Amino acid sequence: MNTDHNAPLLAVDRLVKRFGGLVATDHATLAVRQGELHALIGPNGAGKTTLIHQLSGALAPTAGHIRLSGQDITAWPMHSRVASGLVRSFQITSVFRRLSVWDNLALAVQAQAGSPWSFWRPARRDAARHEQAVSLAERVGLGPKLCVDAGSLSHGEQRQLEVGLALAVRPRLLLLDEPMAGMGPDETERMVSLLTELKSEVTILLVEHDMDAVFRLADRISTLVSGRVIATGTPDEIRANPDVRRAYLGDEEIDVQATQGVAA
């Protein structure tokens, strides 16, 4: 992976999204550097998910530009963005609940190989794809659950599987929309450990409400308020930023423990 941290892998330039008279993103500007875990935080209604929808291609922006490795992808459909390495993991778990962990991952591997509508049984006879599915399961902490139906996994394990499905596409940039939503402390800790490992392998843009996790994981943090990015910096810089304190946390100093669960 390119380790030039000064080169933005993703550049968002003055992105606007209007829904009638409502402005959801208001000239939002953001740069995600190659190789970093970049967190996007902000209060309820700040426009975080709308911004992620635009980055993934689920929503077309009203104005502005999105560039991936310098290439303008603003008008690209979602599947073209995925093919170029921009992959989103959804906020609500989306797995095949009646299929095993292995089957879910094998289908994702098979789709990446160019056969998205093939049945999974042929994939079982493909040794290379079998090994890829097993490797992905182990990578996301589900090695012992290979034969378990996805619907029988805990909520946290389903989120781990979802990350595995995203990794099967071999992303250059992984968009994670609240991967720790609804998790208990133990599940959250497992996800933090997983993302800590992944951040050395893939560039990640993380939207997350768990502030403790954000400040532990992020290389840089951007704060979105009323559709605008008001500050970007290291965790220490964001803690100390007076604009962030006023607009996002009232006048309170950002504290890792005190702010757990504040952002949504």
C-alpha positions in Angstrom: 0.0 0.0 0.0 1.2 3.5 -0.8 2.5 5.0 2.4 2.7 8.6 1.2 0.5 10.2 3.9 0.6 13.6 2.2 -1.3 12.4 -0.9 -5.1 12.4 -0.5 -6.7 9.2 -1.6 -10.1 10.8 -1.3 -10.8 14.5 -1.9 -14.2 15.9 -1.3 -14.5 19.5 -2.7 -17.4 21.7 -1.6 -20.0 19.0 -1.7 -23.6 20.1 -1.5 -26.7 18.0 -1.1 -30.2 19.7 -1.0 -33.5 18.0 -0.3 -35.9 20.8 -1.3 -35.2 23.6 1.1 -33.1 21.4 3.4 -29.3 21.6 3.0 -27.9 18.3 4.3 -24.3 18.9 3.2 -23.2 22.5 2.8 -20.0 22.9 0.8 -18.4 20.0 2.8 -14.7 19.7 2.1 -12.6 16.8 3.3 -9.3 15.0 2.4 -8.6 11.4 3.4 -4.9 10.6 3.2 -3.6 7.3 1.9 -3.0 4.9 4.7 -4.8 6.7 7.5 -7.9 5.9 9.6 -9.9 9.2 9.3 -12.9 9.6 11.6 -15.9 11.8 10.8 -17.8 12.9 13.9 -20.7 15.3 14.5 -24.0 15.7 16.4 -27.3 14.2 15.3 -28.5 15.7 12.0 -25.0 17.0 11.1 -25.2 15.3 7.7 -22.6 12.5 8.2 -24.7 9.6 6.7 -25.8 11.9 3.8 -22.1 12.6 3.1 -21.3 8.9 3.2 -24.2 8.2 0.8 -22.7 10.6 -1.6 -19.2 9.2 -1.3 -20.5 5.6 -2.0 -22.7 6.7 -4.9 -26.0 6.0 -3.2 -26.9 9.7 -3.5 -26.0 12.1 -6.2 -24.7 15.5 -4.9 -26.4 18.7 -5.9 -23.0 20.4 -6.4 -19.3 19.8 -5.7 -16.8 17.1 -6.6 -15.5 13.8 -5.3 -12.1 12.6 -6.4 -10.5 9.2 -5.8 -6.7 9.1 -6.4 -7.2 12.4 -8.3 -9.9 11.0 -10.6 -13.3 12.7 -10.6 -15.9 10.1 -9.6 -18.7 12.4 -8.8 -21.0 11.1 -11.5 -19.9 7.4 -11.2 -22.5 4.8 -10.2 -21.9 2.8 -7.0 -20.7 -0.4 -8.8 -18.0 1.6 -10.6 -16.8 3.1 -7.4 -16.6 -0.4 -5.8 -14.7 -1.7 -8.8 -12.2 1.2 -8.2 -11.8 0.2 -4.6 -14.2 2.5 -2.8 -16.3 0.2 -0.7 -18.9 0.9 2.0 -20.0 -1.2 4.9 -23.6 -0.4 5.8 -24.8 0.9 9.1 -27.5 -1.8 9.3 -26.1 -5.3 9.1 -26.5 -6.8 5.6 -25.6 -10.5 5.4 -27.3 -13.6 4.1 -28.7 -14.8 7.4 -29.6 -18.3 6.3 -26.2 -19.0 4.9 -23.1 -19.9 6.9 -20.2 -17.5 7.6 -18.2 -19.4 5.0 -20.9 -19.3 2.4 -21.3 -15.5 2.9 -17.6 -14.9 2.5 -17.2 -17.4 -0.4 -20.0 -15.6 -2.3 -18.3 -12.3 -1.8 -15.0 -13.7 -3.0 -16.7 -15.2 -6.0 -18.4 -11.9 -6.8 -15.0 -10.2 -6.7 -13.8 -12.8 -9.2 -16.4 -11.8 -11.6 -19.2 -14.3 -11.1 -21.6 -12.5 -8.7 -24.7 -14.5 -9.8 -23.2 -18.0 -9.6 -24.4 -20.4 -7.0 -22.1 -21.0 -4.0 -21.7 -24.7 -4.5 -19.1 -24.3 -7.3 -17.2 -22.0 -5.0 -16.8 -24.8 -2.5 -14.9 -26.8 -5.2 -12.6 -23.9 -5.9 -9.6 -24.4 -3.5 -8.3 -20.9 -4.0 -11.7 -19.3 -3.1 -12.2 -21.7 -0.3 -8.9 -20.6 1.2 -9.7 -16.9 0.7 -13.0 -17.3 2.5 -11.3 -19.1 5.4 -8.6 -16.4 5.5 -11.2 -13.6 5.6 -13.1 -15.3 8.4 -9.9 -15.7 10.5 -8.9 -12.1 9.7 -12.2 -10.7 11.2 -12.2 -13.1 14.2 -14.7 -15.6 12.9 -12.5 -18.5 12.2 -14.2 -20.7 14.8 -17.7 -19.8 13.4 -17.2 -20.8 9.7 -20.1 -23.3 9.7 -22.5 -21.2 11.8 -25.4 -19.6 10.0 -25.0 -15.8 9.9 -28.4 -15.3 11.5 -27.2 -17.2 14.5 -24.3 -14.9 15.2 -24.4 -12.2 17.8 -24.9 -8.6 16.7 -21.2 -7.9 17.0 -20.2 -11.0 15.1 -22.5 -10.0 12.3 -20.8 -6.7 12.1 -17.4 -8.5 12.0 -18.8 -10.6 9.1 -20.0 -7.5 7.3 -16.4 -6.1 7.5 -15.2 -9.4 6.1 -17.6 -9.1 3.2 -16.3 -5.6 2.5 -12.7 -6.8 2.6 -13.5 -9.5 0.1 -13.8 -6.7 -2.5 -10.2 -5.7 -1.8 -10.9 -2.1 -1.0 -8.5 0.8 -1.3 -10.8 2.9 0.8 -13.3 1.4 3.2 -16.2 3.5 4.4 -17.5 2.3 7.7 -20.8 3.7 8.9 -21.2 3.2 12.7 -19.7 -0.3 12.8 -20.1 -0.3 16.6 -23.7 0.7 16.7 -25.7 -1.4 19.2 -22.7 -3.3 20.5 -21.9 -4.1 24.1 -18.5 -3.4 25.7 -17.0 -6.7 24.8 -18.2 -6.6 21.2 -17.0 -3.0 20.9 -13.5 -4.0 22.1 -13.3 -6.8 19.6 -14.3 -4.4 16.8 -11.7 -1.8 18.0 -9.0 -4.5 17.9 -10.1 -5.6 14.4 -10.0 -2.0 13.1 -6.6 -1.4 14.8 -5.2 -4.3 12.8 -6.9 -3.2 9.5 -5.8 0.4 9.6 -2.3 -0.7 8.8 -3.6 -2.4 5.6 -6.4 -0.3 4.2 -7.4 3.4 4.3 -10.5 3.8 6.3 -13.1 6.6 6.7 -15.0 5.9 9.9 -18.3 7.4 11.0 -18.8 6.4 14.6 -20.8 7.6 17.7 -18.5 5.9 20.2 -16.1 8.7 21.0 -13.8 6.5 23.1 -13.3 4.2 20.1 -12.9 7.2 17.7 -10.1 8.8 19.8 -8.4 5.5 20.3 -8.5 4.6 16.6 -8.2 7.8 14.5 -5.1 9.2 13.0 -7.1 12.3 12.1 -10.7 13.5 12.9 -13.0 15.8 11.0 -16.0 17.4 12.7 -19.2 17.9 10.7 -21.7 20.5 11.9 -24.8 21.5 9.9 -23.4 19.9 6.8 -20.0 21.7 7.0 -16.6 20.4 8.1 -15.6 22.9 10.8 -12.4 21.3 11.9 -9.9 18.6 10.9 -6.9 17.5 12.9 -5.3 14.9 15.2 -7.3 13.7 18.2 -5.4 16.0 20.4 -6.1 19.0 18.1 -9.8 18.2 17.9 -10.0 17.9 21.7 -8.5 21.3 22.1 -10.4 23.0 19.2 -12.7 25.7 20.6 -15.0 25.7 17.6 -15.5 21.9 18.1 -16.2 22.4 21.8 -18.7 25.2 21.1 -20.5 23.7 18.2 -20.4 20.0 19.0 -20.0 19.6 22.7 -21.3 22.8 24.1 -18.3 24.5 25.9 -17.1 21.3 27.5 -13.5 20.1 26.9 -13.5 16.9 24.9 -12.6 14.0 27.1 -12.4 10.4 25.9 -14.4 8.9 28.7 -16.8 11.8 29.2 -17.7 12.0 25.5 -18.3 8.2 24.9 -21.6 7.9 22.9 -22.0 11.7 22.3 -21.8 11.7 18.5 -24.4 10.1 16.4 
